Amino acid sequence: MSKVKVGIVGSRFQADCIAGAVKAVPEEAELVAVASPTKGNAAAFAQRHGVPRSYTDYRELLKDPEVELISITAPNRLHAPITIDAAKAGKHVICEKPLCMTLEEADAMIDACKKAGVLLLYAEELFFAPKYVKAKRMADEGAFGRVHLVKQGEKHSGPHSDWFWDVNQSGGGAVMDLGCHGIAFCWWFLGKPKVASVYSQMSRQVHKDRTAGEDEAITIIEFANGAIGMVESSWNRPGGMDDCIEIFGDKGQTYADMLMGNALPTYSEVGFGYAVEKAATTKGWTYPVFEEHWNYGFPQEMRHFARCVRGQETPIADGETGRVVQEVLYAAYASAGQGRKVTLPFRPTGVAKPIDLWKKP
Ligand SMILES: NC(=O)c1ccc[n+]([C@@H]2O[C@H](COP(=O)([O-])OP(=O)(O)OC[C@H]3O[C@@H](n4cnc5c(N)ncnc54)[C@H](O)[C@@H]3O)[C@@H](O)[C@H]2O)c1
């Protein structure tokens, strides 16, 4: 099979991660173009990653005949328009999380890709994180009996980019940023059952000066099969990224700490180059992680998506996955606003961004 030719939209944090993932699966995919609007950024990215062509306008990248698959690593509010333009240009799409801002956008993205006959792939790397995949495999083998509680937490000290603190560009706070991973994870782990209800407690604890978004949240998802998902999302945990799961069944349980659990417990009085995403220091006790992208599952995700483009595999994370997450995000914000459980289906129309359901219940 020929390598899938990938174009990246965006040139910063997640774009670097996607470039690393493509380069980690050279037999499946290769980078051919990048687009980013800030002068010089796309060219610098191209040089950094050995990408042949760079553009300042993503529409130019979409005209590039060699590009087959684009990866959208632009801010959340741009996911829908870029996806729809890409579909019209006949390109397959990998969209970063969260899928978009509104359920109407989710529908339009899915429809546009369906009409154009291109794939809409949803970049939920937790479906590919080796430790979590192992936990799911054991659960599917029956190791824990009937799984009735799945917990996922993702916590760090807050976004690295200014736009994510602006709810008009991001759509919300820690739940839009991190909770979307946990929602997708619980749903996937339990075999993608219907969601029955959502309860979420959201608050602003630490970053009131910086954002109108929630920086602390606990979201409880009740599935139609009776199992419960619990998702902790926080922008208030200094010390580096924390991503953990706990799985409970009537015959057993397992726990996984994706990053610190695979790290080298380290003490250094002088410090060193890099420990883990968003760690403020490398002095004193730290948990430097190795093969960070592999631990998250980014290369494994890229391999799967490239094989999906070649028709060798069926997507396990697609536009429909993103839409399920989007509906739960809506329900979570509405629940926090109303102070009660919200049952699904929950599809209010005319919502500009999910956080509005919390702020103006
Ligand atoms: N899967 C994950 O774990 C993960 C991790 C980080 C970010 N993300 C997601 O990736 C997306 C990007 O986040 P980030 O952290 O890389 O942000 P970032 O601020 O580091 O990068 C955003 C990029 O988008 C570019 N951009 C802005 N406007 C654009 C436009 N009109 N056309 C093309 N490019 C444009 C910017 O120039 C920049 O290069 C977000 O949706 C975020 O939620 C996912």
The ligand as a MOL file (V3000), in Angstrom:
LIG
                    3D

  0  0  0     0  0            999 V3000
M  V30 BEGIN CTAB
M  V30 COUNTS 44 48 0 0 0
M  V30 BEGIN ATOM
M  V30 1 N -5.4680 15.2070 21.4340 0
M  V30 2 C -4.8780 15.9260 22.3470 0
M  V30 3 O -4.4700 15.4190 23.3590 0
M  V30 4 C -4.6890 17.3750 22.1190 0
M  V30 5 C -3.6430 18.0540 22.7580 0
M  V30 6 C -3.4940 19.4100 22.5220 0
M  V30 7 C -4.3880 20.0810 21.7000 0
M  V30 8 N -5.4050 19.3890 21.1080 0 CHG=1
M  V30 9 C -6.3750 20.1060 20.2490 0
M  V30 10 O -5.6860 20.5800 19.0940 0
M  V30 11 C -6.1910 21.8480 18.7060 0
M  V30 12 C -5.0220 22.8330 18.6830 0
M  V30 13 O -4.4890 22.9740 19.9850 0
M  V30 14 P -2.9820 23.4090 20.2180 0
M  V30 15 O -2.6970 23.1300 21.6360 0
M  V30 16 O -2.1140 22.8470 19.1630 0 CHG=-1
M  V30 17 O -3.0960 24.9800 19.9970 0
M  V30 18 P -1.9250 25.9710 19.5940 0
M  V30 19 O -2.3890 27.3260 19.9930 0
M  V30 20 O -0.6220 25.4620 20.1000 0
M  V30 21 O -1.8950 25.8700 17.9960 0
M  V30 22 C -2.9830 26.2890 17.2160 0
M  V30 23 C -2.5230 26.4180 15.7890 0
M  V30 24 O -3.6270 26.7530 14.9640 0
M  V30 25 C -3.2000 27.7550 14.0530 0
M  V30 26 N -4.3160 28.5020 13.5020 0
M  V30 27 C -5.0090 29.5210 14.0690 0
M  V30 28 N -5.8920 30.0080 13.1780 0
M  V30 29 C -5.7690 29.2590 12.0440 0
M  V30 30 C -6.3770 29.2850 10.7750 0
M  V30 31 N -7.3210 30.1670 10.4720 0
M  V30 32 N -5.9860 28.3900 9.8550 0
M  V30 33 C -5.0270 27.4960 10.1260 0
M  V30 34 N -4.3930 27.4270 11.3090 0
M  V30 35 C -4.7730 28.2990 12.2600 0
M  V30 36 C -2.2770 28.6160 14.8970 0
M  V30 37 O -1.4950 29.4520 14.0600 0
M  V30 38 C -1.4630 27.5430 15.5920 0
M  V30 39 O -0.4280 27.0830 14.7680 0
M  V30 40 C -7.2800 22.1880 19.7190 0
M  V30 41 O -8.5190 21.8810 19.1870 0
M  V30 42 C -6.9650 21.3310 20.9220 0
M  V30 43 O -8.1080 21.0220 21.6810 0
M  V30 44 C -5.5450 18.0640 21.2820 0
M  V30 END ATOM
M  V30 BEGIN BOND
M  V30 1 1 1 2
M  V30 2 2 2 3
M  V30 3 1 2 4
M  V30 4 1 4 5
M  V30 5 2 4 44
M  V30 6 2 5 6
M  V30 7 1 6 7
M  V30 8 2 7 8
M  V30 9 1 8 9
M  V30 10 1 8 44
M  V30 11 1 9 10
M  V30 12 1 9 42
M  V30 13 1 10 11
M  V30 14 1 11 12
M  V30 15 1 11 40
M  V30 16 1 12 13
M  V30 17 1 13 14
M  V30 18 2 14 15
M  V30 19 1 14 16
M  V30 20 1 14 17
M  V30 21 1 17 18
M  V30 22 2 18 19
M  V30 23 1 18 20
M  V30 24 1 18 21
M  V30 25 1 21 22
M  V30 26 1 22 23
M  V30 27 1 23 24
M  V30 28 1 23 38
M  V30 29 1 24 25
M  V30 30 1 25 26
M  V30 31 1 25 36
M  V30 32 1 26 27
M  V30 33 1 26 35
M  V30 34 2 27 28
M  V30 35 1 28 29
M  V30 36 1 29 30
M  V30 37 2 29 35
M  V30 38 1 30 31
M  V30 39 2 30 32
M  V30 40 1 32 33
M  V30 41 2 33 34
M  V30 42 1 34 35
M  V30 43 1 36 37
M  V30 44 1 36 38
M  V30 45 1 38 39
M  V30 46 1 40 41
M  V30 47 1 40 42
M  V30 48 1 42 43
M  V30 END BOND
M  V30 END CTAB
M  END
